[in-house]
């Protein structure tokens, strides 16, 4: 009886040892697969031909200061608007159009407006959203005077090239 127990015990130990050896081998194989696959992918990607990127040649994005394409902004009209509040408020509306067809991809934007008469700078938002007709309001104005604005696209991280747009208030 004692012999049987010992023999059975040593058989279990031998089987356990053999199982550990197989387990270590499969771990090594799995580890090699996990290491070799990413290394092979990196090697494949690194071997692909890539054109050299010349940042100076990237001038087709209207949101970049180096944009050298067609005009982004066009003057639409300017007029005086009377707000029926108490007291009555008159303000000049300077309306302009954004040529969003020049954008590389559709996106929301604001326009940074620099009023060259007053020297103030403010942001004009799309109202309603998606509209390409924007309005800048001035409280101080003179009939018969030309007003010029420096306009630049903004997407809250970059300001594009500034363009000067002028309009005459009759």
ABEGO torsion letter per residue (X at the ends): XAAAAAAAAAAAAAAAAAAAAAAAAAAAAAAAAAAAAAAAAAAAAAABBBBBBBAAABAABAABAABABBBABBBABBBBBBBBBOBBBBBBBBBBBBBAAABABBBBBBBBBBBAAAGBBBBBBBOBBGBABBBBBBABBBBGBBBBBBBBBBAGABBBBBBBBBBBBX
